[in-house]
Amino acid sequence: MLKDKIITAINEVGFDEYQEITSAEIIFADAVFASCKANTCGNYGQNYSCPPLSGDMDENKARFLKYDHAIILNKIMFLGEYYEQMETSTLAVLALLDQLRDKLENEPVMIAGPGGCNLCAECSAKTGEDCRFPDERRYSLEGSGMDIVTMSRKLGMTYNGGDKKVGFFMMVLY
């Protein structure tokens, strides 16, 4: 069964928490989607998996809601004083996500995570070229308008881990 394969892969890779939901329980918020315009991460208009290049809110919702089920994953990472380990922690989380993708590469799933697509060293959106791997594009939860903070709290998952720790959220849809 696909769900069992996904959960086995999640446990093998080493995520700290996961919760199963239906895709109907995914919370989308216009405010989250609109916050991308502030471009705090630098990906707005620079990455095909981020707004506005990823489409409008309806297109982003449709991309996720075509699946019936989802599993929200969390990896709790130490960020240090003043978030000095944010980049290191983010890279570690993305490496875990790559391991999960490898384990599920032949399965009919979509995996989304924090930040924009990182498949290429530099997104071809920056040079105005077409996406090199449109079928493998990695979408951002927040960049797609998901209110992962509200969802994680509603599900009792760790968002703020205390002692300079924070949860990094990802999602497997199937």
WOCORHU-V848622 format. One line per field, one symbol per residue. ss: DSSP state (h for helix, s for strand, l for the rest). phi: phi as a letter, one per 40 degrees, with the letter a starting at -180 (. if undefined). burial: + if it has 16 or more other ideal C-beta (glycine too) atoms within 10 Angstrom, else -. Layout:
ss->???
phi->???
burial->???
This chain:
ss->lhhhhhhhhhhhhlllsssssshhhllslhhhhhhhhhllllllllllllllllllhhhhhhhhhlllssssssssssllhhhllhhhhhhhhhhhhhhhhhhllllllssssllllllllllhhhhllllllhhhlllslhhhlslhhhhhhhlllllsssllsssssssssl
phi->.ddccccccdccchccaabcaccccccbbdccccccccfccgccgbaccbcccchcdcccdddcccccbabcbabcbcbgcfgcbdccccccccccccccdccbccbcbbbbacgccbcbdbccccbgccccbccbdbccccccgccccccccccgcccbcgfgbacbbbabba
burial->-----+--++--+-+-+++-+-+--+-++--++-++----+-++--+++++-++--+--++-++--+-+++++++++-+---------++--++-+++-++-++----++++++++++++--+-+-----+-----+++++++++++++-++----++-------+++++++++
